[in-house]
């Protein structure tokens, strides 16, 4: 796992770590890819099916933690920045061609 952070490299010794198809050549177990003009072998298809099943369980666990905001205070989770500027809701914007009247107070 050369691309992993040092802390993960130390904790993951001797453990099989699954990755998605974009993580090739990183030491992770990734699904088999179909080559041009050659279908996957039966064993490769079975491997990919098992990979999908295990990975789906992990993704569902992450979704549950996000749903119940378990990861909210975790310092390693990247948060989205708060929205900037005026609201982008359709009802908050004036319709085109409509004149908005303003009251002027004072002299």
Kinemage of the C-alpha trace (Angstrom):
@kinemage 1
@onewidth
@group {chain A} dominant
@subgroup {mainchain}
@vectorlist {calphas} color= white
{ca unk a 1} P 0.000 0.000 0.000
{ca unk a 2} L 2.490 2.559 -1.156
{ca unk a 3} L -0.114 5.296 -1.764
{ca unk a 4} L -1.662 5.031 1.704
{ca unk a 5} L -0.776 7.370 4.594
{ca unk a 6} L 1.943 6.053 6.960
{ca unk a 7} L -0.523 5.415 9.819
{ca unk a 8} L -2.672 3.233 7.578
{ca unk a 9} L 0.365 1.369 6.254
{ca unk a 10} L 1.301 0.396 9.807
{ca unk a 11} L -2.238 -0.638 10.809
{ca unk a 12} L -3.025 -2.569 7.633
{ca unk a 13} L -0.117 -5.025 7.668
{ca unk a 14} L -1.398 -8.470 6.667
{ca unk a 15} L -4.949 -7.225 6.043
{ca unk a 16} L -6.718 -7.460 2.697
{ca unk a 17} L -7.932 -3.998 1.686
{ca unk a 18} L -10.502 -3.580 -1.080
{ca unk a 19} L -10.440 -0.667 -3.497
{ca unk a 20} L -12.466 0.460 -6.467
{ca unk a 21} L -11.357 0.161 -10.088
{ca unk a 22} L -9.568 3.502 -10.014
{ca unk a 23} L -7.059 2.278 -7.393
{ca unk a 24} L -4.956 0.022 -9.616
{ca unk a 25} L -1.261 -0.524 -8.794
{ca unk a 26} L -1.684 0.559 -5.158
{ca unk a 27} L -1.571 -2.848 -3.487
{ca unk a 28} L -5.345 -2.888 -2.953
{ca unk a 29} L -7.610 -5.661 -4.189
{ca unk a 30} L -9.503 -4.203 -7.152
{ca unk a 31} L -12.066 -5.772 -9.515
{ca unk a 32} L -10.870 -7.497 -12.669
{ca unk a 33} L -11.166 -5.397 -15.826
{ca unk a 34} L -12.404 -6.619 -19.153
{ca unk a 35} L -9.832 -6.307 -21.913
{ca unk a 36} L -10.796 -5.369 -25.488
{ca unk a 37} L -11.977 -8.410 -27.419
{ca unk a 38} L -11.800 -10.745 -24.408
{ca unk a 39} L -14.599 -11.371 -21.900
{ca unk a 40} L -13.889 -11.980 -18.231
{ca unk a 41} L -13.203 -15.566 -17.206
{ca unk a 42} L -15.712 -17.321 -14.944
{ca unk a 43} L -13.375 -17.092 -11.962
{ca unk a 44} L -12.847 -13.375 -12.576
{ca unk a 45} L -16.609 -12.801 -12.768
{ca unk a 46} L -17.045 -14.668 -9.467
{ca unk a 47} L -14.270 -12.579 -7.897
{ca unk a 48} L -15.948 -9.369 -9.081
{ca unk a 49} L -19.325 -10.521 -7.714
{ca unk a 50} L -17.814 -11.183 -4.278
{ca unk a 51} L -15.960 -7.858 -4.417
{ca unk a 52} L -19.259 -6.055 -5.158
{ca unk a 53} L -21.042 -7.787 -2.272
{ca unk a 54} L -18.372 -6.937 0.295
{ca unk a 55} L -17.903 -3.395 -0.974
{ca unk a 56} L -21.668 -2.745 -0.894
{ca unk a 57} L -21.746 -3.680 2.800
{ca unk a 58} L -18.922 -1.268 3.542
{ca unk a 59} L -20.556 1.554 1.547
{ca unk a 60} L -23.864 0.971 3.364
{ca unk a 61} L -22.043 1.179 6.700
{ca unk a 62} L -20.510 4.527 5.692
{ca unk a 63} L -23.935 5.764 4.562
{ca unk a 64} L -25.436 4.806 7.933
{ca unk a 65} L -22.706 6.684 9.789
{ca unk a 66} L -23.329 9.746 7.633
{ca unk a 67} L -27.094 9.458 8.063
{ca unk a 68} L -26.829 9.487 11.848
{ca unk a 69} L -24.009 12.063 11.749
{ca unk a 70} L -21.576 9.750 13.522
{ca unk a 71} L -18.696 11.093 11.435
{ca unk a 72} L -19.625 14.742 11.978
{ca unk a 73} L -16.947 15.486 14.575
{ca unk a 74} L -14.274 13.219 13.110
{ca unk a 75} L -11.278 15.408 12.196
{ca unk a 76} L -10.401 13.336 9.112
{ca unk a 77} L -13.767 13.853 7.424
{ca unk a 78} L -13.717 16.645 4.865
{ca unk a 79} L -16.647 18.992 5.317
{ca unk a 80} L -18.365 21.005 2.629
{ca unk a 81} L -17.951 24.746 2.978
{ca unk a 82} L -21.118 26.629 3.918
{ca unk a 83} L -23.057 28.106 0.987
{ca unk a 84} L -22.044 31.610 0.012
{ca unk a 85} L -24.057 34.476 -1.351
{ca unk a 86} L -27.809 34.891 -1.629
{ca unk a 87} L -30.129 31.952 -1.651
{ca unk a 88} L -30.454 30.197 -4.997
{ca unk a 89} L -34.008 29.049 -4.392
{ca unk a 90} L -36.289 29.831 -7.332
{ca unk a 91} L -38.898 31.594 -5.204
{ca unk a 92} L -36.287 33.936 -3.706
{ca unk a 93} L -35.327 35.418 -7.087
{ca unk a 94} L -37.495 38.044 -8.840
{ca unk a 95} L -39.044 37.029 -12.127
{ca unk a 96} L -37.497 38.551 -15.248
{ca unk a 97} L -39.179 41.750 -16.399
{ca unk a 98} L -40.828 42.364 -13.058
{ca unk a 99} L -40.325 45.775 -11.422
{ca unk a 100} L -39.565 45.714 -7.733
{ca unk a 101} L -40.817 48.850 -5.983
{ca unk a 102} L -38.801 50.321 -3.190
{ca unk a 103} L -39.832 52.823 -0.577
{ca unk a 104} L -37.611 55.792 -0.049
{ca unk a 105} L -37.591 57.265 3.411
{ca unk a 106} L -36.217 60.691 4.057
{ca unk a 107} L -35.807 63.932 2.115
